[in-house]
Amino acid sequence: MFKKYLFLNLSVLVLFIADRIAKFLFVRFPAEKFGGDFISGLIDFQLAKNPGIAFGLLLNQNFLRFFIISIIFILVWLLLKAYQQKKPAEIFGLTLIITGAISNLIDRWYYGFVVDYINVPVFTVFNLADVMITFGVLILAVGILKKEKASR
């Protein structure tokens, strides 16, 4: 069981490091379009500064930081419970969410905005941390739906 948790946590750590490196490069070299058009006009990589939350929704930065930190503490508490109950899917989902949120929180403190760099023109601009948060939420949602279905 220890090896499974180690693998899950190392996987998330690799994603976190990749996100931090990408953000550093896009802030350091903002004019660059790393990789140009990745998939023929559907996805490209370029810097976008997001001072708000999802989809650019603006909120007071101090309130936003406090709110995010509060949510992270709640999620860490839930993560500790998941470890006690030995629930790998919950552990993986929560770890993805917490790590992605921390990466974006680092941006807010260090730059004053979240560094987004994956541009899907017909949708939005986001980053790897956002992907981690989204997949973490999906993992938890699937777990809840399975538990709900099993209890019927």
GIWO-V61687 format. One record per helix or strand. SS is the DSSP state (a for helix, b for strand). FROM is the first residue (numbers start at 1). TO is the last residue. If there is no record, write none. Layout:
ss-><SS,SS>
from-><FROM,FROM>
to-><TO,TO>
This chain:
ss-><a,b,b,a,a,a,b,b,a>
from-><2,37,44,54,61,88,114,124,128>
to-><28,37,50,56,84,111,120,126,150>
